[in-house]
Amino acid sequence: MKKQIRVVDVLSQKKSALNRLKVEADIAIGIVTSTISNLELINQEYDDTIADIDNYVAQLSETRENMSKNRKYNTAIISNFSKLLEVDEV
């Protein structure tokens, strides 16, 4: 009778260990899943920030281009007005 009780106790211990390990594995999987989700959110923030920077760079480039065009236009106007002030001596 002792052997049968002993076998049942060992089996019970193994089942208990299996359940404990299963819970620990579920917790570990939850941690990994949560970490992956957090990293994905962080990467999305990186993507959003990069898109904002790209947008600002494009706007700055467009502004610079427009300023350069306006400067050239103003330079031409200055040149034309300067010619009006030139007088040949008589």
N, CA, C and O atoms as a printed pandas DataFrame, in Angstrom:
     atom_number atom_name residue_name chain_id  residue_number  x_coord  y_coord  z_coord
0              1         N          MET        A               1    0.815   -1.188    0.000
1              2        CA          MET        A               1    0.000    0.000    0.000
2              3         C          MET        A               1    0.859    1.252    0.000
3              4         O          MET        A               1    0.475    2.275   -0.567
4              5         N          LYS        A               2    2.022    1.172    0.636
5              6        CA          LYS        A               2    2.902    2.321    0.692
6              7         C          LYS        A               2    3.371    2.734   -0.690
7              8         O          LYS        A               2    3.460    3.929   -0.974
8              9         N          LYS        A               3    3.672    1.783   -1.554
9             10        CA          LYS        A               3    4.160    2.099   -2.893
10            11         C          LYS        A               3    3.099    2.843   -3.696
11            12         O          LYS        A               3    3.420    3.781   -4.427
12            13         N          GLN        A               4    1.858    2.441   -3.570
13            14        CA          GLN        A               4    0.785    3.097   -4.310
14            15         C          GLN        A               4    0.606    4.536   -3.816
15            16         O          GLN        A               4    0.410    5.441   -4.628
16            17         N          ILE        A               5    0.670    4.757   -2.535
17            18        CA          ILE        A               5    0.553    6.120   -1.977
18            19         C          ILE        A               5    1.725    6.963   -2.450
19            20         O          ILE        A               5    1.572    8.133   -2.801
20            21         N          ARG        A               6    2.889    6.347   -2.451
21            22        CA          ARG        A               6    4.088    7.056   -2.877
22            23         C          ARG        A               6    3.979    7.456   -4.344
23            24         O          ARG        A               6    4.338    8.584   -4.683
24            25         N          VAL        A               7    3.503    6.586   -5.225
25            26        CA          VAL        A               7    3.340    6.853   -6.641
26            27         C          VAL        A               7    2.325    7.977   -6.825
27            28         O          VAL        A               7    2.544    8.874   -7.639
28            29         N          VAL        A               8    1.242    7.943   -6.097
29            30        CA          VAL        A               8    0.218    8.975   -6.180
30            31         C          VAL        A               8    0.806   10.302   -5.727
31            32         O          VAL        A               8    0.538   11.326   -6.356
32            33         N          ASP        A               9    1.590   10.325   -4.668
33            34        CA          ASP        A               9    2.216   11.562   -4.183
34            35         C          ASP        A               9    3.177   12.126   -5.215
35            36         O          ASP        A               9    3.189   13.337   -5.436
36            37         N          VAL        A              10    3.977   11.291   -5.847
37            38        CA          VAL        A              10    4.917   11.735   -6.875
38            39         C          VAL        A              10    4.145   12.285   -8.063
39            40         O          VAL        A              10    4.495   13.333   -8.607
40            41         N          LEU        A              11    3.104   11.587   -8.462
41            42        CA          LEU        A              11    2.279   12.039   -9.582
42            43         C          LEU        A              11    1.624   13.375   -9.247
43            44         O          LEU        A              11    1.577   14.278  -10.082
44            45         N          SER        A              12    1.136   13.491   -8.061
45            46        CA          SER        A              12    0.511   14.743   -7.610
46            47         C          SER        A              12    1.527   15.883   -7.608
47            48         O          SER        A              12    1.207   17.000   -8.012
48            49         N          GLN        A              13    2.733   15.609   -7.161
49            50        CA          GLN        A              13    3.799   16.621   -7.155
50            51         C          GLN        A              13    4.150   17.043   -8.575
51            52         O          GLN        A              13    4.365   18.226   -8.837
52            53         N          LYS        A              14    4.207   16.085   -9.488
53            54        CA          LYS        A              14    4.553   16.393  -10.881
54            55         C          LYS        A              14    3.460   17.228  -11.541
55            56         O          LYS        A              14    3.745   18.160  -12.293
56            57         N          LYS        A              15    2.190   16.877  -11.246
57            58        CA          LYS        A              15    1.087   17.667  -11.789
58            59         C          LYS        A              15    1.115   19.084  -11.230
59            60         O          LYS        A              15    0.871   20.054  -11.947
60            61         N          SER        A              16    1.412   19.187   -9.964
61            62        CA          SER        A              16    1.511   20.502   -9.325
62            63         C          SER        A              16    2.661   21.313   -9.937
63            64         O          SER        A              16    2.520   22.508  -10.195
64            65         N          ALA        A              17    3.783   20.656  -10.162
65            66        CA          ALA        A              17    4.937   21.321  -10.787
66            67         C          ALA        A              17    4.597   21.747  -12.206
67            68         O          ALA        A              17    4.976   22.836  -12.636
68            69         N          LEU        A              18    3.885   20.895  -12.935
69            70        CA          LEU        A              18    3.473   21.225  -14.297
70            71         C          LEU        A              18    2.582   22.464  -14.308
71            72         O          LEU        A              18    2.766   23.363  -15.128
72            73         N          ASN        A              19    1.626   22.501  -13.402
73            74        CA          ASN        A              19    0.731   23.667  -13.322
74            75         C          ASN        A              19    1.501   24.943  -12.961
75            76         O          ASN        A              19    1.255   26.009  -13.524
76            77         N          ARG        A              20    2.437   24.813  -12.016
77            78        CA          ARG        A              20    3.252   25.970  -11.625
78            79         C          ARG        A              20    4.093   26.471  -12.806
79            80         O          ARG        A              20    4.177   27.675  -13.046
80            81         N          LEU        A              21    4.706   25.551  -13.531
81            82        CA          LEU        A              21    5.530   25.923  -14.685
82            83         C          LEU        A              21    4.684   26.536  -15.792
83            84         O          LEU        A              21    5.128   27.450  -16.487
84            85         N          LYS        A              22    3.480   26.037  -15.952
85            86        CA          LYS        A              22    2.579   26.596  -16.956
86            87         C          LYS        A              22    2.219   28.043  -16.616
87            88         O          LYS        A              22    2.193   28.909  -17.490
88            89         N          VAL        A              23    1.941   28.291  -15.332
89            90        CA          VAL        A              23    1.645   29.662  -14.885
90            91         C          VAL        A              23    2.862   30.556  -15.110
91            92         O          VAL        A              23    2.726   31.675  -15.604
92            93         N          GLU        A              24    4.038   30.075  -14.754
93            94        CA          GLU        A              24    5.258   30.858  -14.953
94            95         C          GLU        A              24    5.495   31.136  -16.430
95            96         O          GLU        A              24    5.907   32.238  -16.793
96            97         N          ALA        A              25    5.241   30.154  -17.284
97            98        CA          ALA        A              25    5.410   30.348  -18.728
98            99         C          ALA        A              25    4.414   31.389  -19.243
99           100         O          ALA        A              25    4.769   32.240  -20.059
100          101         N          ASP        A              26    3.172   31.320  -18.765
101          102        CA          ASP        A              26    2.161   32.309  -19.173
102          103         C          ASP        A              26    2.577   33.717  -18.755
103          104         O          ASP        A              26    2.405   34.670  -19.516
104          105         N          ILE        A              27    3.122   33.847  -17.555
105          106        CA          ILE        A              27    3.600   35.153  -17.082
106          107         C          ILE        A              27    4.743   35.636  -17.969
107          108         O          ILE        A              27    4.770   36.804  -18.359
108          109         N          ALA        A              28    5.679   34.758  -18.290
109          110        CA          ALA        A              28    6.815   35.125  -19.137
110          111         C          ALA        A              28    6.344   35.547  -20.523
111          112         O          ALA        A              28    6.839   36.525  -21.082
112          113         N          ILE        A              29    5.389   34.809  -21.073
113          114        CA          ILE        A              29    4.848   35.162  -22.389
114          115         C          ILE        A              29    4.161   36.517  -22.325
115          116         O          ILE        A              29    4.280   37.319  -23.251
116          117         N          GLY        A              30    3.443   36.776  -21.239
117          118        CA          GLY        A              30    2.797   38.082  -21.055
118          119         C          GLY        A              30    3.807   39.216  -21.010
119          120         O          GLY        A              30    3.576   40.282  -21.581
120          121         N          ILE        A              31    4.921   38.989  -20.336
121          122        CA          ILE        A              31    5.969   40.010  -20.256
122          123         C          ILE        A              31    6.552   40.270  -21.639
123          124         O          ILE        A              31    6.743   41.421  -22.031
124          125         N          VAL        A              32    6.836   39.193  -22.381
125          126        CA          VAL        A              32    7.399   39.341  -23.724
126          127         C          VAL        A              32    6.408   40.056  -24.639
127          128         O          VAL        A              32    6.786   40.960  -25.384
128          129         N          THR        A              33    5.145   39.649  -24.582
129          130        CA          THR        A              33    4.119   40.276  -25.411
130          131         C          THR        A              33    3.980   41.754  -25.085
131          132         O          THR        A              33    3.867   42.587  -25.985
132          133         N          SER        A              34    3.988   42.078  -23.799
133          134        CA          SER        A              34    3.906   43.478  -23.369
134          135         C          SER        A              34    5.120   44.271  -23.842
135          136         O          SER        A              34    4.989   45.414  -24.280
136          137         N          THR        A              35    6.294   43.665  -23.752
137          138        CA          THR        A              35    7.523   44.332  -24.206
138          139         C          THR        A              35    7.471   44.601  -25.702
139          140         O          THR        A              35    7.848   45.681  -26.157
140          141         N          ILE        A              36    7.007   43.629  -26.462
141          142        CA          ILE        A              36    6.885   43.815  -27.908
142          143         C          ILE        A              36    5.925   44.957  -28.208
143          144         O          ILE        A              36    6.214   45.809  -29.048
144          145         N          SER        A              37    4.788   44.977  -27.527
145          146        CA          SER        A              37    3.807   46.045  -27.741
146          147         C          SER        A              37    4.396   47.413  -27.397
147          148         O          SER        A              37    4.199   48.382  -28.130
148          149         N          ASN        A              38    5.109   47.483  -26.291
149          150        CA          ASN        A              38    5.738   48.751  -25.896
150          151         C          ASN        A              38    6.761   49.208  -26.928
151          152         O          ASN        A              38    6.822   50.391  -27.264
152          153         N          LEU        A              39    7.565   48.276  -27.429
153          154        CA          LEU        A              39    8.560   48.624  -28.439
154          155         C          LEU        A              39    7.894   49.070  -29.739
155          156         O          LEU        A              39    8.392   49.969  -30.417
156          157         N          GLU        A              40    6.775   48.446  -30.084
157          158        CA          GLU        A              40    6.043   48.863  -31.279
158          159         C          GLU        A              40    5.496   50.280  -31.110
159          160         O          GLU        A              40    5.521   51.071  -32.053
160          161         N          LEU        A              41    5.006   50.600  -29.921
161          162        CA          LEU        A              41    4.530   51.965  -29.654
162          163         C          LEU        A              41    5.664   52.978  -29.740
163          164         O          LEU        A              41    5.499   54.068  -30.286
164          165         N          ILE        A              42    6.809   52.607  -29.196
165          166        CA          ILE        A              42    7.980   53.489  -29.263
166          167         C          ILE        A              42    8.385   53.710  -30.712
167          168         O          ILE        A              42    8.674   54.839  -31.110
168          169         N          ASN        A              43    8.410   52.642  -31.506
169          170        CA          ASN        A              43    8.759   52.779  -32.930
170          171         C          ASN        A              43    7.752   53.649  -33.658
171          172         O          ASN        A              43    8.130   54.404  -34.554
172          173         N          GLN        A              44    6.476   53.562  -33.294
173          174        CA          GLN        A              44    5.461   54.415  -33.913
174          175         C          GLN        A              44    5.727   55.879  -33.577
175          176         O          GLN        A              44    5.569   56.758  -34.424
176          177         N          GLU        A              45    6.133   56.132  -32.328
177          178        CA          GLU        A              45    6.488   57.505  -31.943
178          179         C          GLU        A              45    7.695   57.990  -32.741
179          180         O          GLU        A              45    7.734   59.144  -33.169
180          181         N          TYR        A              46    8.686   57.110  -32.943
181          182        CA          TYR        A              46    9.831   57.472  -33.784
182          183         C          TYR        A              46    9.356   57.827  -35.192
183          184         O          TYR        A              46    9.752   58.850  -35.750
184          185         N          ASP        A              47    8.505   56.974  -35.758
185          186        CA          ASP        A              47    7.996   57.216  -37.113
186          187         C          ASP        A              47    7.248   58.548  -37.192
187          188         O          ASP        A              47    7.419   59.305  -38.147
188          189         N          ASP        A              48    6.421   58.829  -36.186
189          190        CA          ASP        A              48    5.667   60.089  -36.169
190          191         C          ASP        A              48    6.607   61.289  -36.076
191          192         O          ASP        A              48    6.415   62.292  -36.764
192          193         N          THR        A              49    7.619   61.179  -35.226
193          194        CA          THR        A              49    8.576   62.277  -35.061
194          195         C          THR        A              49    9.392   62.477  -36.332
195          196         O          THR        A              49    9.637   63.613  -36.737
196          197         N          ILE        A              50    9.812   61.395  -36.959
197          198        CA          ILE        A              50   10.560   61.485  -38.216
198          199         C          ILE        A              50    9.694   62.143  -39.289
199          200         O          ILE        A              50   10.176   62.976  -40.057
200          201         N          ALA        A              51    8.418   61.767  -39.339
201          202        CA          ALA        A              51    7.506   62.378  -40.316
202          203         C          ALA        A              51    7.361   63.875  -40.054
203          204         O          ALA        A              51    7.332   64.672  -40.992
204          205         N          ASP        A              52    7.268   64.258  -38.776
205          206        CA          ASP        A              52    7.199   65.684  -38.437
206          207         C          ASP        A              52    8.459   66.410  -38.886
207          208         O          ASP        A              52    8.386   67.496  -39.461
208          209         N          ILE        A              53    9.602   65.812  -38.624
209          210        CA          ILE        A              53   10.876   66.420  -39.018
210          211         C          ILE        A              53   10.946   66.549  -40.532
211          212         O          ILE        A              53   11.348   67.592  -41.046
212          213         N          ASP        A              54   10.558   65.498  -41.251
213          214        CA          ASP        A              54   10.557   65.546  -42.718
214          215         C          ASP        A              54    9.645   66.658  -43.225
215          216         O          ASP        A              54    9.976   67.356  -44.183
216          217         N          ASN        A              55    8.497   66.815  -42.573
217          218        CA          ASN        A              55    7.566   67.878  -42.951
218          219         C          ASN        A              55    8.193   69.250  -42.718
219          220         O          ASN        A              55    8.111   70.127  -43.577
220          221         N          TYR        A              56    8.820   69.434  -41.555
221          222        CA          TYR        A              56    9.476   70.715  -41.257
222          223         C          TYR        A              56   10.611   70.994  -42.234
223          224         O          TYR        A              56   10.786   72.125  -42.686
224          225         N          VAL        A              57   11.388   69.951  -42.559
225          226        CA          VAL        A              57   12.496   70.121  -43.501
226          227         C          VAL        A              57   11.958   70.546  -44.868
227          228         O          VAL        A              57   12.526   71.424  -45.518
228          229         N          ALA        A              58   10.865   69.922  -45.297
229          230        CA          ALA        A              58   10.264   70.284  -46.590
230          231         C          ALA        A              58    9.769   71.727  -46.566
231          232         O          ALA        A              58    9.965   72.472  -47.526
232          233         N          GLN        A              59    9.124   72.118  -45.463
233          234        CA          GLN        A              59    8.638   73.496  -45.351
234          235         C          GLN        A              59    9.797   74.492  -45.308
235          236         O          GLN        A              59    9.725   75.557  -45.922
236          237         N          LEU        A              60   10.856   74.152  -44.587
237          238        CA          LEU        A              60   12.030   75.024  -44.538
238          239         C          LEU        A              60   12.664   75.158  -45.915
239          240         O          LEU        A              60   13.059   76.250  -46.324
240          241         N          SER        A              61   12.757   74.044  -46.624
241          242        CA          SER        A              61   13.333   74.062  -47.962
242          243         C          SER        A              61   12.498   74.938  -48.897
243          244         O          SER        A              61   13.042   75.725  -49.672
244          245         N          GLU        A              62   11.175   74.794  -48.818
245          246        CA          GLU        A              62   10.290   75.601  -49.649
246          247         C          GLU        A              62   10.412   77.084  -49.297
247          248         O          GLU        A              62   10.444   77.937  -50.184
248          249         N          THR        A              63   10.480   77.382  -48.011
249          250        CA          THR        A              63   10.636   78.768  -47.568
250          251         C          THR        A              63   11.958   79.340  -48.058
251          252         O          THR        A              63   12.014   80.474  -48.532
252          253         N          ARG        A              64   13.028   78.545  -47.940
253          254        CA          ARG        A              64   14.345   78.999  -48.410
254          255         C          ARG        A              64   14.313   79.271  -49.910
255          256         O          ARG        A              64   14.840   80.283  -50.373
256          257         N          GLU        A              65   13.697   78.372  -50.664
257          258        CA          GLU        A              65   13.614   78.534  -52.106
258          259         C          GLU        A              65   12.843   79.817  -52.463
259          260         O          GLU        A              65   13.259   80.575  -53.339
260          261         N          ASN        A              66   11.727   80.046  -51.781
261          262        CA          ASN        A              66   10.942   81.252  -52.032
262          263         C          ASN        A              66   11.711   82.518  -51.661
263          264         O          ASN        A              66   11.640   83.520  -52.373
264          265         N          MET        A              67   12.437   82.475  -50.562
265          266        CA          MET        A              67   13.235   83.625  -50.162
266          267         C          MET        A              67   14.326   83.904  -51.188
267          268         O          MET        A              67   14.603   85.059  -51.510
268          269         N          SER        A              68   14.943   82.843  -51.699
269          270        CA          SER        A              68   15.990   83.008  -52.699
270          271         C          SER        A              68   15.424   83.636  -53.976
271          272         O          SER        A              68   16.047   84.520  -54.565
272          273         N          LYS        A              69   14.240   83.175  -54.402
273          274        CA          LYS        A              69   13.592   83.752  -55.582
274          275         C          LYS        A              69   13.271   85.228  -55.355
275          276         O          LYS        A              69   13.515   86.068  -56.221
276          277         N          ASN        A              70   12.721   85.531  -54.177
277          278        CA          ASN        A              70   12.389   86.927  -53.873
278          279         C          ASN        A              70   13.638   87.803  -53.807
279          280         O          ASN        A              70   13.611   88.960  -54.226
280          281         N          ARG        A              71   14.718   87.259  -53.286
281          282        CA          ARG        A              71   15.975   88.020  -53.224
282          283         C          ARG        A              71   16.462   88.336  -54.631
283          284         O          ARG        A              71   16.864   89.467  -54.905
284          285         N          LYS        A              72   16.430   87.349  -55.530
285          286        CA          LYS        A              72   16.849   87.572  -56.918
286          287         C          LYS        A              72   15.964   88.630  -57.575
287          288         O          LYS        A              72   16.446   89.500  -58.301
288          289         N          TYR        A              73   14.665   88.539  -57.307
289          290        CA          TYR        A              73   13.726   89.528  -57.851
290          291         C          TYR        A              73   14.081   90.925  -57.338
291          292         O          TYR        A              73   14.142   91.881  -58.111
292          293         N          ASN        A              74   14.311   91.032  -56.035
293          294        CA          ASN        A              74   14.677   92.327  -55.453
294          295         C          ASN        A              74   15.998   92.855  -56.023
295          296         O          ASN        A              74   16.153   94.055  -56.250
296          297         N          THR        A              75   16.934   91.950  -56.248
297          298        CA          THR        A              75   18.219   92.350  -56.829
298          299         C          THR        A              75   18.017   92.923  -58.226
299          300         O          THR        A              75   18.649   93.913  -58.595
300          301         N          ALA        A              76   17.135   92.299  -58.999
301          302        CA          ALA        A              76   16.843   92.805  -60.350
302          303         C          ALA        A              76   16.177   94.176  -60.267
303          304         O          ALA        A              76   16.510   95.066  -61.049
304          305         N          ILE        A              77   15.253   94.361  -59.346
305          306        CA          ILE        A              77   14.573   95.659  -59.158
306          307         C          ILE        A              77   15.598   96.728  -58.773
307          308         O          ILE        A              77   15.581   97.833  -59.315
308          309         N          ILE        A              78   16.481   96.398  -57.846
309          310        CA          ILE        A              78   17.519   97.342  -57.420
310          311         C          ILE        A              78   18.367   97.754  -58.611
311          312         O          ILE        A              78   18.669   98.933  -58.795
312          313         N          SER        A              79   18.749   96.772  -59.416
313          314        CA          SER        A              79   19.565   97.052  -60.589
314          315         C          SER        A              79   18.831   97.986  -61.552
315          316         O          SER        A              79   19.410   98.943  -62.068
316          317         N          ASN        A              80   17.547   97.695  -61.788
317          318        CA          ASN        A              80   16.765   98.535  -62.710
318          319         C          ASN        A              80   16.594   99.955  -62.163
319          320         O          ASN        A              80   16.722  100.919  -62.917
320          321         N          PHE        A              81   16.313  100.098  -60.883
321          322        CA          PHE        A              81   16.174  101.443  -60.296
322          323         C          PHE        A              81   17.509  102.178  -60.310
323          324         O          PHE        A              81   17.561  103.389  -60.526
324          325         N          SER        A              82   18.574  101.442  -60.079
325          326        CA          SER        A              82   19.898  102.064  -60.089
326          327         C          SER        A              82   20.197  102.643  -61.474
327          328         O          SER        A              82   20.815  103.703  -61.577
328          329         N          LYS        A              83   19.772  101.971  -62.521
329          330        CA          LYS        A              83   19.980  102.446  -63.882
330          331         C          LYS        A              83   19.221  103.755  -64.120
331          332         O          LYS        A              83   19.684  104.618  -64.865
332          333         N          LEU        A              84   18.063  103.896  -63.488
333          334        CA          LEU        A              84   17.289  105.138  -63.621
334          335         C          LEU        A              84   18.045  106.337  -63.041
335          336         O          LEU        A              84   17.898  107.470  -63.499
336          337         N          LEU        A              85   18.836  106.057  -62.047
337          338        CA          LEU        A              85   19.570  107.152  -61.399
338          339         C          LEU        A              85   20.858  107.524  -62.121
339          340         O          LEU        A              85   21.456  108.567  -61.855
340          341         N          GLU        A              86   21.272  106.663  -63.031
341          342        CA          GLU        A              86   22.492  106.940  -63.786
342          343         C          GLU        A              86   22.188  108.052  -64.799
343          344         O          GLU        A              86   21.225  107.980  -65.562
344          345         N          VAL        A              87   23.007  109.037  -64.777
345          346        CA          VAL        A              87   22.837  110.170  -65.690
346          347         C          VAL        A              87   24.137  110.405  -66.425
347          348         O          VAL        A              87   25.210  110.484  -65.826
348          349         N          ASP        A              88   24.016  110.516  -67.753
349          350        CA          ASP        A              88   25.188  110.841  -68.552
350          351         C          ASP        A              88   25.431  112.340  -68.407
351          352         O          ASP        A              88   24.495  113.136  -68.484
352          353         N          GLU        A              89   26.645  112.706  -68.204
353          354        CA          GLU        A              89   26.942  114.132  -68.098
354          355         C          GLU        A              89   26.889  114.768  -69.452
355          356         O          GLU        A              89   27.399  114.218  -70.428
356          357         N          VAL        A              90   26.273  115.930  -69.521
357          358        CA          VAL        A              90   26.083  116.640  -70.779
358          359         C          VAL        A              90   27.140  117.693  -70.942
359          360         O          VAL        A              90   27.153  118.405  -71.946
